[in-house]
Amino acid sequence: MALLDLPNETLLSIAQSLDGARDISSFARVTKRTYRLLLSTLYNFNIQRQDASALHWAAKNGRPLMVEKMLDQYLFDVNAIYLSNTPLVYAVKHGSTMVVDVLLARRHINVNFQNKRGECALWWAAYLGHTEILERLLQRDDVEVDTADRENGLTPLSVAFMGGHEGIVQHLLGTRRVNVNASDQRGRPLIFHAICRDDRRMLEILLGDWNLDMSCQDGRGRTPLLYSVSKGQTELTKVLLGHPRAFVDVRDRNDRTPLWHAVRLGNEQIVEVLLRNGADSNVPDIEMVTPFHKSIMKGKLSTLQMLLKNCHRSHSALVVDEDRDESDEEPLLCLAAAWKRSEMVQLLLDHGWNVNEENAEELTPLLLAAKEGYSSVVQVLLNHPQINLHTQDHCGSTALHAAAKEGHLEVVKLLLTEGSIDVNVKDKDGVTPLWWATQNRHDELAALLLAEPNVDVNAVNQLERPFPDRSTSLHHTVQARDVRIMRLLLTKEDLDPNVADHQKWTPLCWAASQGDVEMVDLLLTRPEIRINGVEGEEVPPLCLAAREGHTQVVRRLLQYPGIDMDQGWGAYLPPLLAAITTGHSDVAMQLLVSGKQLNVNIQTYAKESALSLAARHGDLQVVNSILCDSRTDGNSVDDWGRTALWWAAHTGKSAVVERFLLDDNIQVDIRDDDGIDALNAASKQYHFDIVKLLRTHRPEHHHSVGGSRPLMASN
């Protein structure tokens, strides 16, 4: 029997046993009979095995009759999902209005289905601008109009708006069901997109919706008005300000208003628009910076003029506002002076600003400008009839102090032209502008101040903390080796050259310690100079020069009448001992040849003699010179009972030991407090050459000296 002669039941059974839609389709197309018979089998296979893809194909390709037949005759699921979409989504995506009508007529249609990306039928209609389809969808009461996609968080209104589909936007807003303030995943409502794209028409459409929130914010806390200003959108800013709920002084997270940002950006068109709409120029941000302050910082004179012209407060209200704490808010004139805005300073003064206003640190505009060396600003301030030249900060410094301290010569010149200026004014530490000029080595400035009549050259710093300081300008000049300023200071009859600083050093002490012969000579020209230190109050200059090994200075000081060659003080050894201790043989020799004024037997607090120190250091020349002096006590002992010979033996100075052994007055057997004589001291240190010298020395060469310790025979 032929295949086609088989009964229908058998043919259906054969078709149902096939594994592929193509096989079933081929079988069905053999004859008209098989097509009519097997079409239902083919659709059932598609429903069961292919996710009803045939229905989706028909919806996608605009086949309303086929769709209707599949739904009615073959019972396809109207919400069947194929590749993440339903037939309705496919129909909308491809603009098949008639298919959409067929699908929407179905009782169980899910109009709010979202695919994997969260896109629904209404979303696609809005996105693609399918107005007719969108209208049909909106006619349904169950349609959700604000369903956002998952990728960007955009609602149908958002995608229509961004796609420029004006009609759809108006239609959606006209339903009064959409959220005009919906935000994307970045937290930006639609109105921000209109501003970003400079789309005035869309902005006006949004503004026409009564539900629009004009105080909504983006992710950075900006309102539409703030955002428009920050983008420099002048025309859109005007449109926004025309809204009845626009708040012109709205603030961002940093308390900054639209006017603040417009000033920051230097957009004077927007500044003017905002001011015309009542913007407050005196609203501070979290750093207490107002639009006024910002205009000064930006240096825009014309902007400041606009703010002053349109300010709704008086100058006094700007300076003192009882409604807020302005302790951290910089006064405008102070700010202009500190930022070197001379024209702005003049403008503020012309508007009645207090020329002597103070900031939180008690600094006036003049003090601030003088400290920074802004001569142009200083000149403007000095031209004001009410300027106070004597205002002091919390440290007691005046403008002259500040300029002198920083070395601003031109500013000092301007200040000195003022007849009422006090060149000798002192700060809280008792120092004058001249003191600061010399301290910081501003030579030209110091010379300028010294040219002033009756200038105080003896000011002493009274600073105690963190470190005490009792220096004078003369100290600074010596330390800087500034001969020019030194000569100018020495011309002042009232100069006191003997002031001791906190270390008890006079200027002569500093010159001597530095080895500055020229400075020493200049200081010695003053008849009242003290060549010796005051006991307990000053360090002797000679001992400093000796300690540092400055032979020429030592020689020069020794020539001065009344010099005390033996004066020391506290930790400062007498000159001869200081020179020997520090190894300056030439200085020690200079002192030793100076004559009988020098005490060759002078001792330290531990009774160490000059001879003992020289012996310990192995200074044969000095030892020989001291021994040649008839006044020398060669056998004196220190606090440990040790002689000069003992120390020479102990330290291994064989040449010095030999020199001692040539002197008949030297006793070799004096023991120290531990019973150790010179020979044993050398032996303990393994100086066997010295041990040999001492053992071979003939005992009969020694003679007892009154007051010396008993002679003990060495082993």
C-alpha positions as CSV (number, residue, x, y, z in Angstrom):
1,M,0.0,0.0,0.0
2,A,1.3,3.5,-0.9
3,L,2.2,5.9,2.0
4,L,-0.4,8.4,1.0
5,D,-3.1,5.8,0.9
6,L,-2.7,5.2,4.6
7,P,-5.5,6.4,6.9
8,N,-5.3,9.9,8.5
9,E,-4.6,8.4,11.9
10,T,-1.6,6.6,10.6
11,L,-0.3,9.7,8.8
12,L,-0.7,11.7,12.0
13,S,1.1,9.0,14.0
14,I,4.0,9.0,11.5
15,A,4.3,12.9,11.6
16,Q,4.2,12.9,15.4
17,S,7.1,10.5,15.5
18,L,9.4,12.7,13.5
19,D,12.1,14.6,15.5
20,G,12.4,17.9,13.5
21,A,10.1,20.6,12.4
22,R,11.7,20.6,9.0
23,D,10.8,16.9,8.6
24,I,7.3,17.5,9.6
25,S,7.0,20.5,7.3
26,S,8.4,18.5,4.3
27,F,5.9,15.7,5.0
28,A,3.0,18.1,5.3
29,R,3.8,19.8,2.0
30,V,3.6,16.6,0.0
31,T,-0.1,17.1,-0.9
32,K,-2.9,19.4,0.0
33,R,-4.4,16.6,2.1
34,T,-1.2,16.1,4.2
35,Y,-0.8,19.9,4.6
36,R,-4.3,20.3,6.0
37,L,-3.9,17.2,8.1
38,L,-0.4,17.8,9.5
39,L,-0.3,21.6,10.0
40,S,-1.6,21.2,13.6
41,T,1.1,18.7,14.3
42,L,3.7,21.2,13.0
43,Y,2.4,24.0,15.3
44,N,2.2,21.7,18.3
45,F,5.8,20.7,17.7
46,N,6.7,24.4,17.5
47,I,4.9,25.1,20.7
48,Q,6.3,22.1,22.6
49,R,9.8,21.9,21.2
50,Q,10.6,25.4,19.8
51,D,9.2,27.9,22.4
52,A,6.4,28.9,20.1
53,S,9.0,30.6,17.8
54,A,6.5,30.6,14.9
55,L,4.2,33.0,16.8
56,H,7.2,35.3,17.5
57,W,8.1,35.1,13.8
58,A,4.6,36.1,12.8
59,A,4.6,39.0,15.3
60,K,8.0,40.2,14.2
61,N,7.1,40.1,10.5
62,G,3.7,41.8,10.8
63,R,1.4,38.8,10.1
64,P,-1.7,39.7,12.1
65,L,-3.9,37.0,10.5
66,M,-1.3,34.3,11.2
67,V,-0.9,35.5,14.7
68,E,-4.7,35.4,15.2
69,K,-5.0,31.9,13.8
70,M,-2.1,30.6,15.9
71,L,-3.8,32.0,19.0
72,D,-7.3,31.0,18.2
73,Q,-7.0,27.7,16.3
74,Y,-3.7,26.3,17.5
75,L,-3.8,27.7,21.0
76,F,-0.4,29.4,21.1
77,D,0.4,31.1,24.4
78,V,0.1,34.9,23.9
79,N,2.9,35.4,26.5
80,A,5.2,32.7,25.2
81,I,8.9,33.7,25.6
82,Y,11.4,33.2,22.8
83,L,14.9,34.6,23.1
84,S,13.9,36.6,26.2
85,N,11.0,38.4,24.5
86,T,7.2,37.9,24.1
87,P,5.3,38.3,20.8
88,L,4.1,41.7,22.0
89,V,7.7,43.0,22.6
90,Y,8.7,41.7,19.1
91,A,5.7,43.3,17.5
92,V,6.4,46.7,19.2
93,K,10.1,46.5,18.4
94,H,9.2,46.0,14.7
95,G,6.4,48.5,14.6
96,S,3.7,46.0,13.8
97,T,0.7,48.0,14.9
98,M,-1.9,45.5,13.6
99,V,-0.2,42.6,15.4
100,V,-0.1,44.7,18.6
101,D,-3.9,45.2,18.2
102,V,-4.4,41.5,17.9
103,L,-2.2,40.7,20.9
104,L,-3.7,43.4,23.1
105,A,-7.2,42.0,22.3
106,R,-6.2,38.9,24.2
107,R,-7.6,38.6,27.7
108,H,-4.4,37.2,29.3
109,I,-1.8,39.4,27.5
110,N,1.0,40.6,29.8
111,V,1.7,44.2,28.7
112,N,4.3,44.7,31.4
113,F,6.6,41.8,30.6
114,Q,10.3,42.7,30.8
115,N,13.1,40.9,29.0
116,K,16.5,40.2,30.5
117,R,17.5,43.8,30.1
118,G,14.3,45.0,31.8
119,E,12.8,46.4,28.6
120,C,9.0,46.2,28.2
121,A,6.7,46.9,25.3
122,L,6.0,50.5,26.4
123,W,9.7,51.0,26.8
124,W,10.4,49.9,23.2
125,A,7.5,52.0,21.8
126,A,8.9,55.1,23.6
127,Y,12.5,54.3,22.6
128,L,11.7,53.8,18.9
129,G,9.1,56.6,18.6
130,H,6.1,54.4,17.7
131,T,3.5,56.9,18.7
132,E,0.4,54.8,17.6
133,I,1.6,51.7,19.4
134,L,2.4,53.8,22.5
135,E,-1.1,55.3,22.5
136,R,-2.7,51.8,22.3
137,L,-0.6,50.6,25.2
138,L,-1.4,53.6,27.3
139,Q,-5.2,52.9,26.8
140,R,-4.8,49.9,29.0
141,D,-5.3,50.5,32.7
142,D,-2.9,47.8,33.7
143,V,0.1,49.1,31.8
144,E,2.9,50.3,34.1
145,V,4.2,53.5,32.7
146,D,7.4,54.0,34.8
147,T,9.0,50.6,34.4
148,A,12.8,51.2,34.0
149,D,15.3,49.0,32.2
150,R,17.9,47.2,34.2
151,E,21.0,48.5,32.3
152,N,20.6,52.2,32.7
153,G,17.6,52.6,34.9
154,L,15.7,54.5,32.2
155,T,11.9,54.7,32.1
156,P,9.8,55.0,28.9
157,L,9.7,58.7,29.4
158,S,13.4,58.8,29.8
159,V,14.2,57.0,26.6
160,A,11.6,59.0,24.6
161,F,13.2,62.1,26.0
162,M,16.7,61.1,25.1
163,G,15.6,60.0,21.7
164,G,14.1,63.4,21.0
165,H,10.6,62.0,20.5
166,E,8.9,65.2,21.5
167,G,5.4,63.9,20.7
168,I,5.8,60.8,22.8
169,V,7.2,62.8,25.7
170,Q,4.2,65.1,25.6
171,H,1.8,62.1,25.3
172,L,3.4,60.4,28.3
173,L,3.3,63.5,30.4
174,G,-0.3,64.1,29.4
175,T,-1.4,60.9,31.0
176,R,-0.4,62.4,34.4
177,R,0.7,58.9,35.3
178,V,4.4,59.1,34.6
179,N,7.0,60.2,37.1
180,V,8.6,63.3,35.6
181,N,11.3,63.2,38.3
182,A,12.5,59.6,37.6
183,S,16.3,59.3,37.8
184,D,18.7,57.1,35.9
185,Q,21.3,54.8,37.5
186,R,23.6,57.8,38.0
187,G,20.9,59.6,40.0
188,R,20.1,62.2,37.3
189,P,16.5,63.1,36.7
190,L,15.4,63.9,33.1
191,I,15.7,67.7,33.5
192,F,19.5,67.3,33.9
193,H,19.7,65.5,30.5
194,A,17.8,68.4,28.9
195,I,20.3,70.9,30.4
196,C,23.3,68.7,29.5
197,R,22.1,68.6,25.8
198,D,21.2,72.3,25.8
199,D,17.7,71.2,24.7
200,R,15.5,74.2,25.4
201,R,12.4,72.7,23.9
202,M,12.5,69.6,26.0
203,L,13.3,71.6,29.0
204,E,10.2,73.8,28.5
205,I,8.1,70.6,28.0
206,L,9.3,69.3,31.4
207,L,8.8,72.6,33.1
208,G,5.2,72.5,32.0
209,D,4.6,69.5,34.2
210,W,3.3,70.7,37.6
211,N,4.8,67.6,39.3
212,L,8.4,68.6,38.2
213,D,10.6,68.8,41.3
214,M,12.8,71.9,40.9
215,S,14.7,70.9,44.0
216,C,15.7,67.5,42.7
217,Q,19.4,66.7,42.8
218,D,21.9,64.8,40.7
219,G,24.6,62.5,42.2
220,R,26.7,65.5,43.2
221,G,23.9,67.3,45.0
222,R,23.2,69.8,42.3
223,T,19.7,71.1,41.5
224,P,18.7,71.8,37.9
225,L,19.5,75.5,38.3
226,L,22.9,74.8,39.9
227,Y,23.6,72.3,37.1
228,S,22.6,74.8,34.4
229,V,24.9,77.4,35.8
230,S,27.8,75.0,36.2
231,K,27.4,74.1,32.5
232,G,27.4,77.7,31.5
233,Q,23.9,77.5,29.9
234,T,22.8,81.1,30.0
235,E,19.6,80.7,28.1
236,L,18.5,77.6,29.9
237,T,19.2,79.3,33.2
238,K,16.8,82.1,32.2
239,V,14.2,79.5,31.4
240,L,14.7,77.8,34.7
241,L,14.4,81.0,36.6
242,G,11.1,81.6,34.9
243,H,9.6,78.7,36.7
244,P,7.4,79.7,39.7
245,R,9.2,77.3,42.0
246,A,12.7,78.2,41.1
247,F,14.8,79.0,44.2
248,V,17.6,81.3,43.1
249,D,19.7,80.8,46.2
250,V,19.4,77.0,46.4
251,R,22.7,75.4,47.7
252,D,24.6,72.3,46.8
253,R,26.4,70.0,49.2
254,N,29.0,72.6,49.9
255,D,26.5,75.3,50.5
256,R,27.3,77.0,47.2
257,T,24.6,78.9,45.4
258,P,24.2,79.3,41.6
259,L,25.6,82.8,41.9
260,W,28.7,81.4,43.7
261,H,29.3,79.0,40.8
262,A,28.6,81.6,38.1
263,V,31.2,83.9,39.8
264,R,33.6,81.0,40.0
265,L,33.2,80.3,36.3
266,G,33.5,84.0,35.4
267,N,30.2,83.9,33.5
268,E,29.0,87.4,33.9
269,Q,26.0,86.9,31.7
270,I,24.6,84.3,34.2
271,V,25.8,86.5,37.1
272,E,23.6,89.3,35.7
273,V,20.6,87.0,35.2
274,L,20.9,85.6,38.7
275,L,21.2,89.1,40.2
276,R,18.2,90.3,38.3
277,N,16.3,87.4,39.9
278,G,17.3,88.4,43.4
279,A,20.3,86.2,44.1
280,D,22.0,87.0,47.4
281,S,25.7,87.9,46.9
282,N,26.5,87.3,50.5
283,V,25.6,83.7,51.0
284,P,28.7,81.8,52.3
285,D,29.6,78.2,51.5
286,I,31.0,75.7,54.0
287,E,34.4,77.4,53.9
288,M,32.7,80.8,54.5
289,V,33.4,82.0,51.0
290,T,30.6,84.1,49.5
291,P,30.2,85.2,45.8
292,F,31.8,88.5,46.9
293,H,34.9,86.6,48.2
294,K,35.0,84.4,45.0
295,S,34.9,87.4,42.7
296,I,37.9,88.8,44.6
297,M,39.8,85.5,44.4
298,K,39.1,85.3,40.6
299,G,40.3,88.8,40.2
300,K,37.2,89.9,38.1
301,L,36.8,93.6,38.8
302,S,33.7,93.8,36.6
303,T,32.0,91.0,38.5
304,L,32.7,92.6,41.8
305,Q,31.2,95.8,40.4
306,M,28.1,93.9,39.4
307,L,27.7,92.3,42.8
308,L,28.2,95.7,44.6
309,K,25.7,97.4,42.3
310,N,23.0,94.7,42.8
311,C,23.6,94.0,46.5
312,H,20.4,94.3,48.5
313,R,22.2,95.0,51.7
314,S,24.2,97.9,53.0
315,H,27.9,97.8,53.6
316,S,27.4,97.5,57.3
317,A,25.2,94.5,56.8
318,L,27.8,92.8,54.7
319,V,30.5,93.4,57.4
320,V,28.4,92.4,60.4
321,D,25.5,89.9,59.9
322,E,23.8,89.1,63.2
323,D,22.1,86.0,61.7
324,R,25.4,84.0,61.4
325,D,28.8,83.5,62.9
326,E,31.3,85.3,60.7
327,S,34.3,84.6,62.9
328,D,35.9,82.5,60.0
329,E,34.7,84.7,57.2
330,E,37.5,86.9,55.8
331,P,36.5,90.5,55.5
332,L,36.3,91.5,51.9
333,L,38.8,94.4,52.0
334,C,41.3,92.1,53.9
335,L,40.8,89.5,51.2
336,A,41.4,91.9,48.4
337,A,44.5,93.2,50.0
338,A,45.9,89.7,50.7
339,W,45.3,88.7,47.1
340,K,47.0,91.8,45.7
341,R,43.8,93.2,44.1
342,S,44.6,96.9,44.2
343,E,41.7,98.0,41.9
344,M,39.3,96.0,44.0
345,V,40.6,97.5,47.2
346,Q,40.0,100.9,45.7
347,L,36.5,99.9,44.6
348,L,35.6,98.6,48.0
349,L,36.9,101.8,49.6
350,D,34.8,103.8,47.2
351,H,31.8,101.9,48.4
352,G,32.4,102.8,52.0
353,W,34.4,99.9,53.3
354,N,36.3,100.4,56.6
355,V,39.9,100.8,55.6
356,N,41.0,99.5,59.0
357,E,38.8,96.4,59.3
358,E,40.4,93.3,60.9
359,N,40.1,89.6,60.2
360,A,40.0,86.9,62.8
361,E,43.8,87.1,63.2
362,E,43.6,90.9,64.0
363,L,45.2,91.7,60.7
364,T,44.1,94.8,58.8
365,P,44.3,95.2,55.0
366,L,47.4,97.3,55.5
367,L,49.1,94.7,57.6
368,L,48.3,91.9,55.1
369,A,49.5,93.9,52.1
370,A,52.7,95.0,53.8
371,K,53.5,91.5,54.9
372,E,53.2,90.2,51.3
373,G,55.0,93.2,49.8
374,Y,52.1,94.4,47.7
375,S,53.2,98.0,47.2
376,S,50.4,98.9,44.8
377,V,47.8,97.8,47.5
378,V,49.7,99.6,50.2
379,Q,49.7,102.8,48.1
380,V,45.9,102.7,47.7
381,L,45.4,102.1,51.4
382,L,47.8,104.9,52.3
383,N,45.8,107.3,50.1
384,H,42.8,106.8,52.4
385,P,42.4,109.6,54.9
386,Q,41.3,107.3,57.7
387,I,44.1,104.8,57.4
388,N,45.7,103.8,60.7
389,L,49.4,103.2,60.4
390,H,49.8,102.1,63.9
391,T,47.4,99.1,64.0
392,Q,49.1,96.1,65.6
393,D,48.3,92.4,65.2
394,H,48.2,89.9,68.1
395,C,52.0,89.9,68.1
396,G,52.1,93.7,68.3
397,S,53.5,94.0,64.8
398,T,52.7,97.0,62.7
399,A,52.7,97.3,58.9
400,L,56.3,98.6,59.2
401,H,57.3,95.6,61.2
402,A,55.7,93.2,58.7
403,A,57.4,94.8,55.7
404,A,60.8,95.1,57.4
405,K,60.6,91.5,58.6
406,E,60.0,90.2,55.0
407,G,62.4,92.6,53.3
408,H,59.8,94.5,51.3
409,L,61.9,97.6,50.5
410,E,59.3,99.4,48.3
411,V,56.6,99.0,51.0
412,V,58.9,100.3,53.7
413,K,59.7,103.3,51.5
414,L,56.0,104.1,51.1
415,L,55.4,103.8,54.8
416,L,58.3,106.0,55.7
417,T,56.9,108.8,53.6
418,E,54.0,109.0,56.0
419,G,54.7,111.8,58.5
420,S,53.1,110.0,61.4
421,I,54.9,106.7,61.0
422,D,56.7,105.6,64.1
423,V,60.0,104.0,63.1
424,N,60.8,102.9,66.6
425,V,57.5,101.2,67.4
426,K,58.0,97.9,69.3
427,D,56.0,94.7,69.1
428,K,55.2,92.5,72.1
429,D,58.7,91.1,72.2
430,G,60.2,94.6,72.3
431,V,61.7,94.7,68.9
432,T,61.6,97.4,66.2
433,P,61.4,97.2,62.4
434,L,65.1,97.8,62.3
435,W,65.7,94.8,64.5
436,W,63.7,92.6,62.1
437,A,65.6,94.0,59.1
438,T,69.0,93.2,60.6
439,Q,67.8,89.8,62.0
440,N,66.7,88.7,58.5
441,R,69.7,90.3,56.8
442,H,67.8,92.8,54.6
443,D,70.7,95.1,54.1
444,E,69.1,97.8,51.9
445,L,66.1,98.0,54.1
446,A,68.2,98.2,57.2
447,A,70.2,101.0,55.7
448,L,67.0,102.9,54.8
449,L,65.8,102.6,58.4
450,L,69.1,103.7,59.8
451,A,68.9,106.9,57.7
452,E,65.8,107.9,59.7
453,P,66.4,110.4,62.4
454,N,66.5,109.2,66.0
455,V,66.1,105.6,65.0
456,D,66.4,103.2,68.0
457,V,69.5,101.0,67.4
458,N,69.5,99.3,70.8
459,A,66.2,97.4,70.8
460,V,66.6,94.0,72.6
461,N,64.4,91.1,71.8
462,Q,62.5,89.9,75.0
463,L,61.3,86.6,73.5
464,E,61.2,83.7,76.0
465,R,59.5,80.9,74.1
466,P,60.1,78.6,72.4
467,F,63.7,79.8,72.6
468,P,64.9,82.9,74.4
469,D,66.5,85.7,72.4
470,R,68.2,88.8,73.7
471,S,69.9,89.9,70.6
472,T,70.3,93.4,69.1
473,S,70.7,94.7,65.6
474,L,74.5,95.0,66.4
475,H,74.5,91.2,67.2
476,H,72.8,90.5,63.8
477,T,75.2,92.7,61.9
478,V,78.3,91.0,63.4
479,Q,76.9,87.6,62.8
480,A,76.2,88.4,59.2
481,R,79.7,90.0,58.8
482,D,77.9,93.0,57.2
483,V,80.5,95.7,57.2
484,R,78.3,98.3,55.5
485,I,75.6,98.1,58.2
486,M,78.2,97.9,60.9
487,R,79.7,101.2,59.8
488,L,76.2,102.8,59.7
489,L,75.4,101.5,63.2
490,L,78.7,102.8,64.6
491,T,77.8,106.3,63.5
492,K,75.0,106.3,66.0
493,E,76.2,108.0,69.2
494,D,73.6,106.3,71.3
495,L,74.6,102.8,70.1
496,D,75.4,100.5,73.0
497,P,78.0,98.0,71.8
498,N,78.1,96.1,75.1
499,V,74.7,94.5,75.2
500,A,74.9,90.8,76.0
501,D,72.4,88.4,74.4
502,H,70.7,85.3,75.9
503,Q,74.0,83.4,75.7
504,K,75.8,86.3,77.6
505,W,77.7,87.1,74.4
506,T,78.3,90.7,73.4
507,P,78.7,91.7,69.7
508,L,82.5,91.7,70.4
509,C,82.2,88.1,71.6
510,W,80.5,87.1,68.4
511,A,83.2,88.8,66.3
512,A,85.9,87.2,68.3
513,S,84.3,83.7,68.1
514,Q,83.9,84.1,64.3
515,G,87.5,85.2,63.9
516,D,86.3,88.3,62.1
517,V,89.3,90.7,62.5
518,E,87.6,93.5,60.6
519,M,84.5,93.4,62.8
520,V,86.7,93.3,65.9
521,D,88.6,96.3,64.7
522,L,85.4,98.2,64.0
523,L,84.0,97.5,67.4
524,L,87.2,98.5,69.1
525,T,86.8,102.0,67.6
526,R,84.1,102.6,70.1
527,P,85.6,104.1,73.3
528,E,83.0,102.5,75.5
529,I,83.6,99.0,74.3
530,R,84.2,96.4,77.0
531,I,87.2,94.4,76.2
532,N,86.7,92.1,79.2
533,G,83.5,90.3,80.2
534,V,81.6,91.4,83.2
535,E,82.0,88.7,85.9
536,G,79.0,86.5,86.0
537,E,77.2,88.4,83.2
538,E,79.3,88.2,80.0
539,V,81.6,85.8,78.3
540,P,85.1,87.2,77.8
541,P,85.8,87.8,74.1
542,L,89.5,86.7,74.4
543,C,88.6,83.2,75.7
544,L,86.2,82.7,72.7
545,A,88.9,83.7,70.2
546,A,91.4,81.5,71.9
547,R,89.1,78.5,72.0
548,E,88.4,78.8,68.3
549,G,92.0,79.3,67.4
550,H,91.7,82.8,65.9
551,T,95.3,83.9,66.2
552,Q,94.9,87.3,64.6
553,V,91.9,88.2,66.7
554,V,93.8,87.1,69.8
555,R,96.7,89.3,68.8
556,R,94.4,92.3,68.2
557,L,92.7,91.9,71.6
558,L,96.0,91.5,73.4
559,Q,97.0,94.9,72.1
560,Y,94.0,96.6,73.7
561,P,94.7,98.4,77.0
562,G,93.3,96.7,80.0
563,I,92.8,93.2,78.5
564,D,92.5,90.5,81.1
565,M,94.5,87.6,79.8
566,D,93.3,85.1,82.4
567,Q,89.6,85.8,82.4
568,G,87.3,82.8,82.0
569,W,83.7,82.3,83.0
570,G,81.8,79.1,84.0
571,A,82.3,76.6,81.3
572,Y,84.5,79.0,79.3
573,L,88.1,78.3,80.2
574,P,90.7,81.1,80.6
575,P,92.3,81.9,77.2
576,L,95.5,79.9,77.7
577,L,93.7,76.8,79.0
578,A,91.1,77.1,76.2
579,A,93.8,77.3,73.5
580,I,95.7,74.3,74.8
581,T,92.6,72.2,75.3
582,T,91.4,72.8,71.8
583,G,94.8,72.1,70.3
584,H,95.5,75.7,69.1
585,S,99.3,75.8,69.9
586,D,99.8,79.0,67.9
587,V,97.3,80.9,70.0
588,A,98.8,79.4,73.2
589,M,102.2,80.6,72.1
590,Q,100.8,84.0,71.3
591,L,99.5,84.3,74.8
592,L,102.7,82.9,76.4
593,V,104.9,85.5,74.7
594,S,102.6,88.4,75.8
595,G,104.4,89.1,79.0
596,K,104.1,88.9,82.7
597,Q,100.3,89.8,82.7
598,L,99.6,86.1,81.9
599,N,99.3,83.6,84.8
600,V,101.3,80.6,83.5
601,N,100.1,78.6,86.5
602,I,96.4,79.1,85.9
603,Q,94.3,76.1,86.5
604,T,90.9,74.6,85.7
605,Y,88.3,73.8,88.3
606,A,90.0,70.4,88.6
607,K,93.3,72.1,89.3
608,E,94.7,71.1,86.0
609,S,97.5,73.5,85.1
610,A,98.3,74.8,81.6
611,L,101.5,72.8,81.8
612,S,99.6,69.6,82.7
613,L,97.1,70.1,79.8
614,A,99.9,70.8,77.3
615,A,101.8,67.7,78.5
616,R,98.7,65.5,78.2
617,H,98.2,66.8,74.6
618,G,101.9,66.3,73.8
619,D,102.4,69.9,72.8
620,L,106.1,70.1,73.2
621,Q,106.4,73.7,72.1
622,V,103.9,75.0,74.7
623,V,105.4,72.8,77.4
624,N,108.9,74.1,76.7
625,S,107.6,77.7,76.7
626,I,105.9,77.3,80.0
627,L,108.9,75.5,81.6
628,C,111.1,78.4,80.4
629,D,109.1,80.8,82.5
630,S,110.6,81.1,86.0
631,R,107.2,81.5,87.5
632,T,106.1,78.0,86.5
633,D,105.3,75.4,89.1
634,G,106.3,72.2,87.3
635,N,105.3,69.9,90.1
636,S,101.7,71.1,90.8
637,V,99.2,68.4,91.1
638,D,95.5,68.3,90.1
639,D,92.5,66.9,92.1
640,W,93.7,63.4,91.4
641,G,97.3,64.1,92.7
642,R,98.8,63.9,89.2
643,T,101.6,66.1,87.9
644,A,102.2,67.3,84.3
645,L,105.0,64.6,84.0
646,W,102.5,61.9,85.2
647,W,100.1,62.9,82.4
648,A,102.8,62.9,79.8
649,A,104.0,59.4,80.9
650,H,100.4,58.1,81.0
651,T,99.5,59.4,77.5
652,G,102.8,58.2,76.0
653,K,104.2,61.6,75.1
654,S,107.9,60.6,75.1
655,A,109.3,63.8,73.7
656,V,107.5,65.8,76.5
657,V,108.8,63.3,79.1
658,E,112.3,63.9,77.8
659,R,111.8,67.6,78.1
660,F,110.7,67.3,81.7
661,L,113.7,65.1,82.6
662,L,116.0,67.9,81.4
663,D,114.5,70.2,84.1
664,D,116.2,69.8,87.4
665,N,113.1,71.2,89.2
666,I,110.8,68.3,88.0
667,Q,110.2,65.6,90.5
668,V,109.7,62.2,88.9
669,D,108.6,60.1,91.8
670,I,105.4,62.0,92.9
671,R,102.6,59.5,93.3
672,D,98.9,60.2,92.6
673,D,96.0,59.5,95.0
674,D,96.1,55.9,93.9
675,G,99.8,55.5,94.7
676,I,100.8,55.5,91.0
677,D,103.9,57.4,90.0
678,A,104.9,58.5,86.4
679,L,106.9,55.3,85.7
680,N,104.0,53.0,86.8
681,A,101.5,55.1,84.8
682,A,103.6,54.6,81.7
683,S,104.1,50.9,82.4
684,K,100.3,50.3,82.8
685,Q,99.7,51.8,79.3
686,Y,102.6,49.8,77.8
687,H,104.7,52.9,77.0
688,F,108.0,51.0,77.6
689,D,110.1,53.6,75.9
690,I,109.0,56.1,78.6
691,V,109.6,53.5,81.3
692,K,113.1,53.1,80.0
693,L,113.6,56.9,80.1
694,L,112.4,57.2,83.7
695,R,114.5,54.2,84.9
696,T,117.7,55.4,83.4
697,H,117.2,58.9,84.8
698,R,119.7,59.4,87.7
699,P,117.9,59.8,91.1
700,E,120.6,62.2,92.3
701,H,119.2,64.8,89.7
702,H,116.1,65.1,91.8
703,H,115.8,67.6,94.7
704,S,113.0,68.0,97.2
705,V,110.7,70.9,96.6
706,G,108.9,72.5,99.5
707,G,105.2,71.5,99.5
708,S,105.6,68.6,97.1
709,R,104.7,65.0,98.0
710,P,107.4,62.7,99.5
711,L,109.8,61.2,97.0
712,M,109.3,57.5,96.5
713,A,111.9,55.3,94.9
714,S,110.6,53.6,91.8
715,N,111.0,49.9,91.4
